[in-house]
Amino acid sequence: MELFDALPAPLRTAINDAGFEFVPRFAARLLARGVSVDRAAEIIRETDLRLMRKGCAA
């Protein structure tokens, strides 16, 4: 939970709004690789949409 709380607001929102359960570590890894906050949130949203279309969400 501490890692989630440490994430920037756009990433927390993207993770909360996602239908698929993303772990905060996924967002932290994107940021560690130099991805911007906005792009990381976009990646999470795009990935969620792809997974939802495939029916992977519980």
PDB file of N, CA, C and O in Angstrom:
ATOM      1  N   MET A   1       0.812  -1.186   0.000  1.00  0.00           N
ATOM      2  CA  MET A   1       0.000   0.000   0.000  1.00  0.00           C
ATOM      3  C   MET A   1       0.862   1.258   0.000  1.00  0.00           C
ATOM      4  O   MET A   1       0.473   2.274  -0.577  1.00  0.00           O
ATOM      5  N   GLU A   2       2.017   1.200   0.636  1.00  0.00           N
ATOM      6  CA  GLU A   2       2.901   2.363   0.670  1.00  0.00           C
ATOM      7  C   GLU A   2       3.368   2.734  -0.727  1.00  0.00           C
ATOM      8  O   GLU A   2       3.464   3.917  -1.054  1.00  0.00           O
ATOM      9  N   LEU A   3       3.659   1.743  -1.549  1.00  0.00           N
ATOM     10  CA  LEU A   3       4.101   2.021  -2.913  1.00  0.00           C
ATOM     11  C   LEU A   3       2.983   2.692  -3.696  1.00  0.00           C
ATOM     12  O   LEU A   3       3.230   3.642  -4.440  1.00  0.00           O
ATOM     13  N   PHE A   4       1.770   2.215  -3.539  1.00  0.00           N
ATOM     14  CA  PHE A   4       0.631   2.818  -4.227  1.00  0.00           C
ATOM     15  C   PHE A   4       0.469   4.279  -3.806  1.00  0.00           C
ATOM     16  O   PHE A   4       0.273   5.152  -4.651  1.00  0.00           O
ATOM     17  N   ASP A   5       0.552   4.542  -2.512  1.00  0.00           N
ATOM     18  CA  ASP A   5       0.399   5.907  -2.003  1.00  0.00           C
ATOM     19  C   ASP A   5       1.510   6.828  -2.487  1.00  0.00           C
ATOM     20  O   ASP A   5       1.309   8.038  -2.583  1.00  0.00           O
ATOM     21  N   ALA A   6       2.672   6.276  -2.792  1.00  0.00           N
ATOM     22  CA  ALA A   6       3.805   7.080  -3.245  1.00  0.00           C
ATOM     23  C   ALA A   6       3.724   7.420  -4.733  1.00  0.00           C
ATOM     24  O   ALA A   6       4.453   8.292  -5.205  1.00  0.00           O
ATOM     25  N   LEU A   7       2.846   6.744  -5.474  1.00  0.00           N
ATOM     26  CA  LEU A   7       2.722   7.006  -6.911  1.00  0.00           C
ATOM     27  C   LEU A   7       2.043   8.347  -7.155  1.00  0.00           C
ATOM     28  O   LEU A   7       1.229   8.789  -6.344  1.00  0.00           O
ATOM     29  N   PRO A   8       2.377   9.000  -8.275  1.00  0.00           N
ATOM     30  CA  PRO A   8       1.695  10.245  -8.637  1.00  0.00           C
ATOM     31  C   PRO A   8       0.196  10.005  -8.854  1.00  0.00           C
ATOM     32  O   PRO A   8      -0.224   8.905  -9.212  1.00  0.00           O
ATOM     33  N   ALA A   9      -0.585  11.041  -8.633  1.00  0.00           N
ATOM     34  CA  ALA A   9      -2.049  10.944  -8.710  1.00  0.00           C
ATOM     35  C   ALA A   9      -2.567  10.355 -10.025  1.00  0.00           C
ATOM     36  O   ALA A   9      -3.473   9.523  -9.985  1.00  0.00           O
ATOM     37  N   PRO A  10      -2.031  10.750 -11.201  1.00  0.00           N
ATOM     38  CA  PRO A  10      -2.562  10.169 -12.444  1.00  0.00           C
ATOM     39  C   PRO A  10      -2.394   8.646 -12.515  1.00  0.00           C
ATOM     40  O   PRO A  10      -3.240   7.950 -13.077  1.00  0.00           O
ATOM     41  N   LEU A  11      -1.316   8.142 -11.950  1.00  0.00           N
ATOM     42  CA  LEU A  11      -1.100   6.688 -11.962  1.00  0.00           C
ATOM     43  C   LEU A  11      -2.038   5.991 -10.985  1.00  0.00           C
ATOM     44  O   LEU A  11      -2.579   4.928 -11.293  1.00  0.00           O
ATOM     45  N   ARG A  12      -2.233   6.577  -9.818  1.00  0.00           N
ATOM     46  CA  ARG A  12      -3.176   5.985  -8.861  1.00  0.00           C
ATOM     47  C   ARG A  12      -4.583   5.946  -9.454  1.00  0.00           C
ATOM     48  O   ARG A  12      -5.307   4.965  -9.282  1.00  0.00           O
ATOM     49  N   THR A  13      -4.964   7.005 -10.147  1.00  0.00           N
ATOM     50  CA  THR A  13      -6.286   7.057 -10.777  1.00  0.00           C
ATOM     51  C   THR A  13      -6.415   5.989 -11.852  1.00  0.00           C
ATOM     52  O   THR A  13      -7.431   5.298 -11.922  1.00  0.00           O
ATOM     53  N   ALA A  14      -5.388   5.846 -12.693  1.00  0.00           N
ATOM     54  CA  ALA A  14      -5.425   4.845 -13.765  1.00  0.00           C
ATOM     55  C   ALA A  14      -5.542   3.435 -13.188  1.00  0.00           C
ATOM     56  O   ALA A  14      -6.288   2.609 -13.715  1.00  0.00           O
ATOM     57  N   ILE A  15      -4.814   3.160 -12.118  1.00  0.00           N
ATOM     58  CA  ILE A  15      -4.866   1.838 -11.492  1.00  0.00           C
ATOM     59  C   ILE A  15      -6.242   1.609 -10.860  1.00  0.00           C
ATOM     60  O   ILE A  15      -6.812   0.525 -10.988  1.00  0.00           O
ATOM     61  N   ASN A  16      -6.772   2.625 -10.183  1.00  0.00           N
ATOM     62  CA  ASN A  16      -8.092   2.490  -9.541  1.00  0.00           C
ATOM     63  C   ASN A  16      -9.206   2.309 -10.554  1.00  0.00           C
ATOM     64  O   ASN A  16     -10.151   1.561 -10.305  1.00  0.00           O
ATOM     65  N   ASP A  17      -9.111   2.985 -11.696  1.00  0.00           N
ATOM     66  CA  ASP A  17     -10.167   2.927 -12.706  1.00  0.00           C
ATOM     67  C   ASP A  17     -10.106   1.671 -13.568  1.00  0.00           C
ATOM     68  O   ASP A  17     -11.069   1.348 -14.264  1.00  0.00           O
ATOM     69  N   ALA A  18      -8.993   0.972 -13.527  1.00  0.00           N
ATOM     70  CA  ALA A  18      -8.814  -0.205 -14.380  1.00  0.00           C
ATOM     71  C   ALA A  18      -9.711  -1.352 -13.926  1.00  0.00           C
ATOM     72  O   ALA A  18      -9.908  -1.568 -12.730  1.00  0.00           O
ATOM     73  N   GLY A  19     -10.245  -2.078 -14.892  1.00  0.00           N
ATOM     74  CA  GLY A  19     -11.046  -3.255 -14.589  1.00  0.00           C
ATOM     75  C   GLY A  19     -10.172  -4.442 -14.220  1.00  0.00           C
ATOM     76  O   GLY A  19     -10.587  -5.314 -13.457  1.00  0.00           O
ATOM     77  N   PHE A  20      -8.965  -4.472 -14.762  1.00  0.00           N
ATOM     78  CA  PHE A  20      -7.995  -5.515 -14.466  1.00  0.00           C
ATOM     79  C   PHE A  20      -7.181  -5.054 -13.265  1.00  0.00           C
ATOM     80  O   PHE A  20      -6.914  -3.860 -13.124  1.00  0.00           O
ATOM     81  N   GLU A  21      -6.790  -5.965 -12.412  1.00  0.00           N
ATOM     82  CA  GLU A  21      -6.047  -5.590 -11.212  1.00  0.00           C
ATOM     83  C   GLU A  21      -4.565  -5.410 -11.534  1.00  0.00           C
ATOM     84  O   GLU A  21      -3.859  -6.376 -11.823  1.00  0.00           O
ATOM     85  N   PHE A  22      -4.110  -4.173 -11.480  1.00  0.00           N
ATOM     86  CA  PHE A  22      -2.699  -3.857 -11.698  1.00  0.00           C
ATOM     87  C   PHE A  22      -2.022  -3.670 -10.355  1.00  0.00           C
ATOM     88  O   PHE A  22      -2.575  -3.035  -9.457  1.00  0.00           O
ATOM     89  N   VAL A  23      -0.833  -4.219 -10.215  1.00  0.00           N
ATOM     90  CA  VAL A  23      -0.069  -3.998  -8.991  1.00  0.00           C
ATOM     91  C   VAL A  23       0.704  -2.691  -9.144  1.00  0.00           C
ATOM     92  O   VAL A  23       1.156  -2.373 -10.244  1.00  0.00           O
ATOM     93  N   PRO A  24       0.864  -1.934  -8.072  1.00  0.00           N
ATOM     94  CA  PRO A  24       1.590  -0.665  -8.150  1.00  0.00           C
ATOM     95  C   PRO A  24       3.024  -0.825  -8.647  1.00  0.00           C
ATOM     96  O   PRO A  24       3.602   0.106  -9.207  1.00  0.00           O
ATOM     97  N   ARG A  25       3.590  -2.001  -8.441  1.00  0.00           N
ATOM     98  CA  ARG A  25       4.960  -2.262  -8.886  1.00  0.00           C
ATOM     99  C   ARG A  25       5.086  -2.103 -10.403  1.00  0.00           C
ATOM    100  O   ARG A  25       6.141  -1.704 -10.896  1.00  0.00           O
ATOM    101  N   PHE A  26       4.014  -2.413 -11.150  1.00  0.00           N
ATOM    102  CA  PHE A  26       4.017  -2.255 -12.608  1.00  0.00           C
ATOM    103  C   PHE A  26       4.245  -0.789 -12.968  1.00  0.00           C
ATOM    104  O   PHE A  26       5.070  -0.479 -13.828  1.00  0.00           O
ATOM    105  N   ALA A  27       3.519   0.109 -12.315  1.00  0.00           N
ATOM    106  CA  ALA A  27       3.670   1.542 -12.571  1.00  0.00           C
ATOM    107  C   ALA A  27       5.044   2.026 -12.124  1.00  0.00           C
ATOM    108  O   ALA A  27       5.670   2.841 -12.804  1.00  0.00           O
ATOM    109  N   ALA A  28       5.511   1.531 -10.993  1.00  0.00           N
ATOM    110  CA  ALA A  28       6.825   1.937 -10.491  1.00  0.00           C
ATOM    111  C   ALA A  28       7.931   1.520 -11.458  1.00  0.00           C
ATOM    112  O   ALA A  28       8.896   2.260 -11.652  1.00  0.00           O
ATOM    113  N   ARG A  29       7.798   0.355 -12.058  1.00  0.00           N
ATOM    114  CA  ARG A  29       8.799  -0.096 -13.036  1.00  0.00           C
ATOM    115  C   ARG A  29       8.809   0.793 -14.272  1.00  0.00           C
ATOM    116  O   ARG A  29       9.871   1.109 -14.808  1.00  0.00           O
ATOM    117  N   LEU A  30       7.620   1.196 -14.722  1.00  0.00           N
ATOM    118  CA  LEU A  30       7.555   2.094 -15.876  1.00  0.00           C
ATOM    119  C   LEU A  30       8.272   3.402 -15.570  1.00  0.00           C
ATOM    120  O   LEU A  30       9.045   3.898 -16.389  1.00  0.00           O
ATOM    121  N   LEU A  31       8.015   3.955 -14.393  1.00  0.00           N
ATOM    122  CA  LEU A  31       8.667   5.210 -14.008  1.00  0.00           C
ATOM    123  C   LEU A  31      10.178   5.029 -13.883  1.00  0.00           C
ATOM    124  O   LEU A  31      10.942   5.911 -14.276  1.00  0.00           O
ATOM    125  N   ALA A  32      10.608   3.902 -13.344  1.00  0.00           N
ATOM    126  CA  ALA A  32      12.039   3.635 -13.186  1.00  0.00           C
ATOM    127  C   ALA A  32      12.747   3.527 -14.532  1.00  0.00           C
ATOM    128  O   ALA A  32      13.944   3.795 -14.636  1.00  0.00           O
ATOM    129  N   ARG A  33      12.003   3.133 -15.556  1.00  0.00           N
ATOM    130  CA  ARG A  33      12.578   3.019 -16.903  1.00  0.00           C
ATOM    131  C   ARG A  33      12.567   4.346 -17.647  1.00  0.00           C
ATOM    132  O   ARG A  33      12.979   4.409 -18.805  1.00  0.00           O
ATOM    133  N   GLY A  34      12.099   5.406 -16.995  1.00  0.00           N
ATOM    134  CA  GLY A  34      12.127   6.724 -17.601  1.00  0.00           C
ATOM    135  C   GLY A  34      10.863   7.126 -18.329  1.00  0.00           C
ATOM    136  O   GLY A  34      10.848   8.142 -19.024  1.00  0.00           O
ATOM    137  N   VAL A  35       9.805   6.350 -18.185  1.00  0.00           N
ATOM    138  CA  VAL A  35       8.532   6.679 -18.818  1.00  0.00           C
ATOM    139  C   VAL A  35       7.894   7.819 -18.024  1.00  0.00           C
ATOM    140  O   VAL A  35       7.931   7.816 -16.793  1.00  0.00           O
ATOM    141  N   SER A  36       7.315   8.783 -18.715  1.00  0.00           N
ATOM    142  CA  SER A  36       6.670   9.902 -18.021  1.00  0.00           C
ATOM    143  C   SER A  36       5.421   9.416 -17.289  1.00  0.00           C
ATOM    144  O   SER A  36       4.878   8.355 -17.598  1.00  0.00           O
ATOM    145  N   VAL A  37       4.981  10.199 -16.329  1.00  0.00           N
ATOM    146  CA  VAL A  37       3.794   9.844 -15.547  1.00  0.00           C
ATOM    147  C   VAL A  37       2.573   9.724 -16.456  1.00  0.00           C
ATOM    148  O   VAL A  37       1.803   8.771 -16.347  1.00  0.00           O
ATOM    149  N   ASP A  38       2.401  10.694 -17.350  1.00  0.00           N
ATOM    150  CA  ASP A  38       1.238  10.663 -18.245  1.00  0.00           C
ATOM    151  C   ASP A  38       1.277   9.457 -19.172  1.00  0.00           C
ATOM    152  O   ASP A  38       0.252   8.814 -19.400  1.00  0.00           O
ATOM    153  N   ARG A  39       2.446   9.151 -19.701  1.00  0.00           N
ATOM    154  CA  ARG A  39       2.569   7.998 -20.608  1.00  0.00           C
ATOM    155  C   ARG A  39       2.350   6.692 -19.844  1.00  0.00           C
ATOM    156  O   ARG A  39       1.733   5.766 -20.370  1.00  0.00           O
ATOM    157  N   ALA A  40       2.845   6.609 -18.620  1.00  0.00           N
ATOM    158  CA  ALA A  40       2.647   5.397 -17.820  1.00  0.00           C
ATOM    159  C   ALA A  40       1.160   5.176 -17.545  1.00  0.00           C
ATOM    160  O   ALA A  40       0.677   4.046 -17.614  1.00  0.00           O
ATOM    161  N   ALA A  41       0.435   6.249 -17.236  1.00  0.00           N
ATOM    162  CA  ALA A  41      -1.009   6.135 -17.012  1.00  0.00           C
ATOM    163  C   ALA A  41      -1.707   5.691 -18.293  1.00  0.00           C
ATOM    164  O   ALA A  41      -2.638   4.887 -18.254  1.00  0.00           O
ATOM    165  N   GLU A  42      -1.255   6.215 -19.418  1.00  0.00           N
ATOM    166  CA  GLU A  42      -1.831   5.829 -20.710  1.00  0.00           C
ATOM    167  C   GLU A  42      -1.566   4.351 -21.005  1.00  0.00           C
ATOM    168  O   GLU A  42      -2.449   3.648 -21.498  1.00  0.00           O
ATOM    169  N   ILE A  43      -0.370   3.885 -20.708  1.00  0.00           N
ATOM    170  CA  ILE A  43      -0.023   2.473 -20.920  1.00  0.00           C
ATOM    171  C   ILE A  43      -0.931   1.580 -20.076  1.00  0.00           C
ATOM    172  O   ILE A  43      -1.407   0.549 -20.552  1.00  0.00           O
ATOM    173  N   ILE A  44      -1.169   1.969 -18.839  1.00  0.00           N
ATOM    174  CA  ILE A  44      -2.041   1.180 -17.963  1.00  0.00           C
ATOM    175  C   ILE A  44      -3.454   1.134 -18.530  1.00  0.00           C
ATOM    176  O   ILE A  44      -4.075   0.071 -18.564  1.00  0.00           O
ATOM    177  N   ARG A  45      -3.967   2.282 -18.975  1.00  0.00           N
ATOM    178  CA  ARG A  45      -5.327   2.318 -19.543  1.00  0.00           C
ATOM    179  C   ARG A  45      -5.410   1.475 -20.816  1.00  0.00           C
ATOM    180  O   ARG A  45      -6.373   0.731 -21.003  1.00  0.00           O
ATOM    181  N   GLU A  46      -4.402   1.587 -21.698  1.00  0.00           N
ATOM    182  CA  GLU A  46      -4.411   0.815 -22.947  1.00  0.00           C
ATOM    183  C   GLU A  46      -4.323  -0.679 -22.669  1.00  0.00           C
ATOM    184  O   GLU A  46      -5.024  -1.474 -23.295  1.00  0.00           O
ATOM    185  N   THR A  47      -3.470  -1.058 -21.739  1.00  0.00           N
ATOM    186  CA  THR A  47      -3.325  -2.466 -21.381  1.00  0.00           C
ATOM    187  C   THR A  47      -4.625  -3.001 -20.792  1.00  0.00           C
ATOM    188  O   THR A  47      -5.042  -4.117 -21.103  1.00  0.00           O
ATOM    189  N   ASP A  48      -5.258  -2.206 -19.946  1.00  0.00           N
ATOM    190  CA  ASP A  48      -6.530  -2.611 -19.350  1.00  0.00           C
ATOM    191  C   ASP A  48      -7.582  -2.843 -20.429  1.00  0.00           C
ATOM    192  O   ASP A  48      -8.314  -3.832 -20.377  1.00  0.00           O
ATOM    193  N   LEU A  49      -7.664  -1.948 -21.398  1.00  0.00           N
ATOM    194  CA  LEU A  49      -8.644  -2.110 -22.482  1.00  0.00           C
ATOM    195  C   LEU A  49      -8.396  -3.393 -23.270  1.00  0.00           C
ATOM    196  O   LEU A  49      -9.336  -4.119 -23.596  1.00  0.00           O
ATOM    197  N   ARG A  50      -7.129  -3.670 -23.575  1.00  0.00           N
ATOM    198  CA  ARG A  50      -6.807  -4.903 -24.313  1.00  0.00           C
ATOM    199  C   ARG A  50      -7.185  -6.135 -23.506  1.00  0.00           C
ATOM    200  O   ARG A  50      -7.747  -7.087 -24.048  1.00  0.00           O
ATOM    201  N   LEU A  51      -6.880  -6.121 -22.211  1.00  0.00           N
ATOM    202  CA  LEU A  51      -7.204  -7.274 -21.369  1.00  0.00           C
ATOM    203  C   LEU A  51      -8.711  -7.447 -21.218  1.00  0.00           C
ATOM    204  O   LEU A  51      -9.208  -8.573 -21.207  1.00  0.00           O
ATOM    205  N   MET A  52      -9.429  -6.352 -21.104  1.00  0.00           N
ATOM    206  CA  MET A  52     -10.888  -6.427 -20.966  1.00  0.00           C
ATOM    207  C   MET A  52     -11.517  -6.990 -22.241  1.00  0.00           C
ATOM    208  O   MET A  52     -12.471  -7.764 -22.174  1.00  0.00           O
ATOM    209  N   ARG A  53     -10.984  -6.604 -23.395  1.00  0.00           N
ATOM    210  CA  ARG A  53     -11.510  -7.133 -24.663  1.00  0.00           C
ATOM    211  C   ARG A  53     -11.290  -8.635 -24.769  1.00  0.00           C
ATOM    212  O   ARG A  53     -12.105  -9.354 -25.348  1.00  0.00           O
ATOM    213  N   LYS A  54     -10.186  -9.099 -24.205  1.00  0.00           N
ATOM    214  CA  LYS A  54      -9.885 -10.531 -24.253  1.00  0.00           C
ATOM    215  C   LYS A  54     -10.636 -11.301 -23.171  1.00  0.00           C
ATOM    216  O   LYS A  54     -10.622 -12.532 -23.161  1.00  0.00           O
ATOM    217  N   GLY A  55     -11.283 -10.589 -22.272  1.00  0.00           N
ATOM    218  CA  GLY A  55     -12.028 -11.251 -21.207  1.00  0.00           C
ATOM    219  C   GLY A  55     -11.164 -11.764 -20.085  1.00  0.00           C
ATOM    220  O   GLY A  55     -11.520 -12.741 -19.426  1.00  0.00           O
ATOM    221  N   CYS A  56     -10.031 -11.123 -19.853  1.00  0.00           N
ATOM    222  CA  CYS A  56      -9.109 -11.586 -18.818  1.00  0.00           C
ATOM    223  C   CYS A  56      -9.456 -11.075 -17.431  1.00  0.00           C
ATOM    224  O   CYS A  56      -8.943 -11.599 -16.442  1.00  0.00           O
ATOM    225  N   ALA A  57     -10.304 -10.078 -17.332  1.00  0.00           N
ATOM    226  CA  ALA A  57     -10.617  -9.516 -16.017  1.00  0.00           C
ATOM    227  C   ALA A  57     -11.582 -10.423 -15.269  1.00  0.00           C
ATOM    228  O   ALA A  57     -12.462 -11.051 -15.858  1.00  0.00           O
ATOM    229  N   ALA A  58     -11.394 -10.474 -13.972  1.00  0.00           N
ATOM    230  CA  ALA A  58     -12.253 -11.324 -13.134  1.00  0.00           C
ATOM    231  C   ALA A  58     -13.555 -10.630 -12.815  1.00  0.00           C
ATOM    232  O   ALA A  58     -14.401 -11.194 -12.120  1.00  0.00           O
TER     233      ALA A  58
END
